[in-house]
Amino acid sequence: MKLFSNLLKRREISYIRFPRLDTVLMVERFILDHGGEFNKKTLWKTLPKKMMYQTYSIIIDYLLESGKIAVDRRGKICWIWNPEMVKRYLKKPHLRAR
């Protein structure tokens, strides 16, 4: 919730509701399965469960901010988060943040 609040403060927009966890997970799974195929608007239209575009935009902003997705220069959304690789790199002492 804190990351969502920070996103809203930076955008200087107040929303009445936050997305539900199951909705965020549904978008995450869909991007993971179909990464690189859709841009933002066509991805929203193709989701299995319909939602308001405003809610969808909050989810996409959250996923971008948390480093789970990226957008290429053509506007295609792709899943980039790999927790197994992160765990491997964190075990290497010369790659740790100081």
Summary of the structure (lengths in Angstrom):
residues: 98
radius of gyration: 15.1
end to end distance: 27.5
largest distance: 45.5
contacts: 217
relative contact order: 0.16
helix: 56%
strand: 8%
